[in-house]
Structure formats: structure tokens, C-alpha cells
């Protein structure tokens, strides 16, 4: 199946997971289209100063792959700066948040795999 960018569903969420500002989600494929044990495959975009608040994953893991921009990821008590080409894996039982630190949008792919 080929999904053209123009056919992908765009969603905008305010204060996602009690974060700051707006998160733009471009759903590459929806959960119902993914026949494996996945529930999200999307390009996420955080504008300057926006974030996804800290949240836990239970029975699933989330992968972020940074495409452009700079951000700060908090995993438990660890805070790390991330940029293009960096990847983050948050396992079941762990939590994380991500925030745009730069002037440009922070774009990243997000995938959630369920156990």
C-alpha cells in the first residue's frame, strides 16, 4: 500500500499529555491499517516552545526518530538534548516527555509498539 502525503490525516492537539502549546500529528497509517502490534505511526511536529508532557507507557514502547530541529527529552530523571538523526526508545514501565528548544519546528517520527 502506498499512502501519499496528501492523503494522510492531520490532527492537531492542544496541551498533549499536559504539555505546552500545540502538537501537529500527521498519521502515516492509522491503527486499524497496521496489522502488527502497533498503535501509532506518525510524524509529529512541535512548534517553538511546545511540548508533549511527561507520561508513562505500560505494555508498550515508544520510539522517536528526530528528523529536524532540536529538543529536550526527559526520561525518568535523565534529561537529554536531541537533534536530527537521534533516536529515543522508551520501554514499558518507563515515562518520557519531549519539548522543542529551538526556533524551528521539531519534527520526529513516533511509533508505538504494543507487547
GIUR-V765245 format. One line per field, one symbol per residue. ss: DSSP state (a for helix, b for strand, c for the rest). psi: psi as a letter, one per 40 degrees, with the letter a starting at -180 (. if undefined). A space follows every 10 residues. Layout:
ss = ???
psi = ???
//
This chain:
ss = ccccaaacbb bbbbcaaacc cbbbbbbbbc aaaccccbbb bbbbbbcccc bbbbbbcccb bbbbbbbbcc bbbbbccbbb bbccccbbbb ccccbbbbbb cccccbbbbb bbbbc
psi = hhhideeihh ihhhfhffai aihhhhhdii ddeheagieh hihihhihei ihihiihhei ihhhhhdiai ihhhhbehhi iiaheiihhh iheiiiiiih eadiihhihh hhhi.
//
